[in-house]
Every structure is written in C-alpha cells, then in structure tokens.
C-alpha cells in the first residue's frame, strides 16, 4: 500500500498542477474539467483506501474527510455543487497534504524513528 500512497501523492500533485495550467488556457470548460479530473481521481483513491482500511482510523483525519466527501457527493443533485465550487480546491489541496503526511510521517519504518 505504500507504493500506492506514493503514486497517489505524485499523481495528485501532477493532476492539480496540470489542471490549473489547462484551466488557464481553456477558461470555460477547462475549469469544470479540472474539477472532474482531480476530484474523480481523489474519489477513486479514497475508495481504494477505504477498501483496504489503510490508515482510516475511526474519527481520524482520513475517516472524517471520507465522510465529508461522501455527503458532498450524495447531495450534489440537490444543489451542493454551488458549495463544492468554492470548497473543492481546498479539499483537493488538503487531500494531497494528507497523502504527503501519511507517506512521510505515518508510514516510516520503525528504525528511522530511532535515528
């Protein structure tokens, strides 16, 4: 799972940067497409993490983030997309930071903590 987390972190960073650059050039549809690309990958990543129960402790950061995202996705048809237009970039950055934190701090080998 550590390899997937590293891959997930790198892909999140690349998707956010490339989506921002693409949205600058294609202003109308690029903006919305960037939301779907980055958000779609992060939802897939969250499903994989939940399926493997990797670092998804009850009431932990990832657990709470998963529930917030699930509620946001379920309430999309009744109008929560207006809220997500403003909160989704912050959620994407937080999720990327969460992946970085898990790879760099929580998944270190025990011997590296002793040094």
Helices and strands as residue ranges (DSSP letters): H 2-25, H 27-52, H 61-74, G 76-78, H 81-101, I 102-106, H 110-114
